[in-house]
Amino acid sequence: MKKFKMILDLANSNGKFRPFFLAALCLLSFQAASAQQTPKPEKTLPTTKPKTPQPATVTPLPRGIPRPLPTPPPETKRVVVNEADTPAEKSIATESKITVSLCVSEGSVRINGWDRDEVRAYVADGSQVGFKVVQENPKNKKPVWVAVLGFDPKKNKEIKPEECLSGSEIELDVPRNTNIKLDSGESEVKIDSLARVSVKTLSGGIYLNNIANGVDATTYRGDLTVEKSGGQVVLNNTEGNIIALEVAPSEIGDTFKAKTNSGRIVLKAVEHRQVETGSISGSTSFDGELLGGGQYTFSTQNGSIGLIIPPTSGCKINAQFGFGAFASEIPLQNIQKKEQSLSAQIGTGETTCSVNLKTGSGVIRIRSGKPASTEAKMTGKDSNKMREPVNGRCPIFCVNSFFGILPCPPKLPSFKNLAGVGISGQNEFTQIL
């Protein structure tokens, strides 16, 4: 308003209203009107509607990779229980050479070979028993492969009943020329006088005697013993001892293998020319002859290795003993020593075999002894005496000896008294036992 008044005063100062001043007045009026415009309304945020939940998107897998299927629930099978007052027992006539397969969920298992062409099954305090003929001889229609079941397929028509046997005692009598295939859960297994055995248990000891043509045995918890048997032998154990007594090949090229994670390995009179043992924690002992052309490998990560062999043995020795020691009663020739290893020839005869000995922490000891094969020829009655105490003190097999289960000597010499060579990784280590 002050600007308008000044313009009017200038326009009227001479008593005349000039056009120039009129134009200036109009311009100022226009600027004032522009400055006093109506204020713009405030912006209001639009009301958001709640979002509808969308289904989860599935990321497609790359081409060529199948989509994993959902895991079905575990299938439950009904155990067909024997409700009779007497144990379940059945028999079936077969060929003399036959394969018998069975599975056992629990129970003590005993399988014996006999001179009949017949399979007899017995189950006490448990399931029923039955047979399924898997294969027949096309000429005479006699079974050559029989599966032993925990139910009678002729009577029980349920959908998928439990096939595994279960009970306090399970016994089978089969022809001697039988190939047994056994899968078991928790059970002690004893098999005697058969042609071939393939057995696997989750928990429980396995004892095999007089198996003629081959053994394949695995137990995850328990001791494993093979005695007076032949053929190719494969023994595996997770926790427990492995013992082999009087075992020989039935054909040229049969091998012997024994491995355990935690336990002793004891071999006496093993006559295979290819012998391999391995242990993570446990001692290994071998008592027998080193045969010409043989290849012997004994290894353990934490344990000792002991060999009792004839003094006339002629072999190439390679020994590695880590944090341990080496000693030999038999003279060694052409010795080549390093820090904790050596190679040499044992005996004065021709070198016809090789022996590899390896321990991460333990003692390697070679002792002179008679061939175990000649000492081991004994009757079954004498064999049982091997496990009885002698004079109430020391059994023939000393479980507490340093090298595992070995024949108890009257007195074991120290390193200082050993002939040949003695090497110790620790100066204060002077006695083996």
Helices and strands as residue ranges (DSSP letters): H 2-11, H 19-35, E 88-93, E 97-114, E 118-124, E 130-136, E 143-149, E 165-175, E 177-186, E 189-194, E 196-203, E 206-211, E 215-219, E 224-230, E 233-239, E 242-248, E 256-262, E 265-270, E 274-281, E 284-287, E 295-302, E 305-309, E 315-320, E 325-328, E 332-337, E 341-346, E 353-359, E 363-368, H 372-375, H 380-385, E 389-390, E 394-395, E 397-401, E 404-407, G 415-417, E 422-424
